[in-house]
Amino acid sequence: MEQTKTIVVTVENQPGVLARIAGLFSGRAFNIDSLAVGETEDPTTSRMTIVARGDELVLEQIVKQLNKLVDVIKVVDMAGERCLERELVLIRVNVDGKSKEELMNIVNIFRAKVLDVSNETFIVELSGTDEKISGFVEMMKSFGIKEMSRTGTIAMTRAKKIKTNSGKEQ
């Protein structure tokens, strides 16, 4: 059965690392649904968040193969973790006099931000889960999407819960 897996990989911040990881995926016919890469708090390392889809065996192979790469410091399969996942979208949509109020209502419901306004278009920014972003994009289609840029998922594990003296978790 096909499933989606989010994998966070900490790597050496070196030229060619991204190409080697992409090569691992393409060489084994693994598909990447989304990929986000950026420097961490330590400028010598980068963090890659990879979202891939496949059956359980394929996804296990991805994690094993990533762990074998020289430049990989750490691989975390977020499936077993309490984590937060977010992505960002910028959308340029058509607007006219009568649709501006409707658009602003949707923007407010989704807690999005209008970043740029012209006579014919608005650029709107939204961050959230994949489901929230997809729902917002669906709503924006009725206005006419002129342009869209979507980042892909980033993820971070939540802090561990602390047990109090009474044994309750905080």
N, C-alpha and C positions, 0 to 999 in steps of 0.2 A: 504494500500500500504506500502511495506517495505521500510524503510529508515535507514540511518546510523546516529548515534548521538555521538558527543564527549562531555563527561561530565568530568569536573575537580572538584575533591573533595579534600578539605583540611581537614586533620584528625589529631587527637592526635597521636604523634609518640610513640605508645605503642605496646607491644607485643600482638598479636592476632587480631589487627584491620583488617589487610588484610584478615585473615581467616573469620572474621565476614562478611566482605563485599562480599567475594567470596561465603560464605554461603547464603547470601541474594539472589545472582544471581542464584545459583544452586537450592535453595529451591523453587524458583518461575519459574524455567525453562527458565531464561533469559540467553542468550549467550553473552559472552564477546569476541569481535573480537580482541581487543588488550588491554593490561594493562601495564602501566609504572608507577613505584612508586619510589619516592626519597625524601630525606630530603629537606626541604626548607631553606631559609635564617635564619629561626628560628629553632634551633635544636629540639624544643619540638613539631614541627609539620612536617607532611609529605604531599606531594602532589601526588594525584593519578590521572592519566589521563586514563579514561576508554572509549573505543570505543565499542559501542554496536549496534546491528542491530535488527530491529523489526518494527511492525506497530506503529503508533503514540500513541495509547493507552498504549501499552506495554512500550514504551520509557518514557511516562509520569509517569507510575507506578514506573519505575526504579528511577527516580528523587525523587518522593515522598517517596519511601521506604528508599532511602539513607538519606534523611533529617531526618528520624525518628531514625537513629542509634545514640547512645549516644556519640561515639567517633568522630562523624562527626561535624566539625566546620562550613563548608561552602560547598555548592554544586552550581556549575555554569554550566548551559547548554550552551555550546558554540554556539549552533545554532543561538541564537539571538545576538551574539556578533561579533564584528570585531576582528578576532584573527589570529594568526600565528600557523600553525600546522607543525610539522616536525617529521621525524623518521630517524633512522640511520641503515645502513646495512654494514656488513663486508662480503665479498665474496672471497673465494679462488677459482680461475679459472685455468684451464689447459692452458699452453702456450708452443709454440714451436717457433723456429726461425722465421718462416714466419707469425705467428699470433701475435707476439709482437707488431709490428707496428700498425696493425688493432686495437688491444686491446687498445693501448695508444691513438689512435685517438678517440675511444669511451669514454675512461676515460676523455680526455680533453673536449669533447663535453658536457659531463654531469657535468664537474667540480668536478670530483671525485679525490681521492688521492690513489696512490699506496703506501701501508704501508710496504710490505715485498715482496722480490723477491727471487726465487730459480730457478734452471735450468728448472723445470717442472711447477711451479705455481707462480702466483702473488696473493697477498691479497690486495683487493681494498676496500676503504671506501667511502661511499657516504651518505650525509644527504640531506633531502628534503621532499617534500610532498609525500603522499602515491602514487600518480600517477607517480611522477618522479622515485621513488624507484622501482615501479613495471615495468616501462618502461626499466630501467637500468637492472633489473634482467632478463627481457625477452631478452635483447641484449646479456647478459653474457651467456645465455643458449647455444649459438652457439659455445662457447669456451669449454664448459663442466664445470659445476659448481661442484666442489669437496666438498665444505662445505659452509654453509651460516648461518649467525646469524643476525636477524632483530629485532630491539628494540620494535617496536610498537610506536604509535603516542604520542607525548607530545604536549601541547598547552598552549598558553598564550594570553590574550587579548591585543590588540594593545592599545597604548596611546590614550587618548581622543584628538580629534582635537581641536585646539585653534582658536577662532575667533579673527581676528584683528579688529582694529578700523574701517576699511572700511567694515567690515562684512564678509570678505572672510575667509575661513577656511585654516589653515596651517597644 
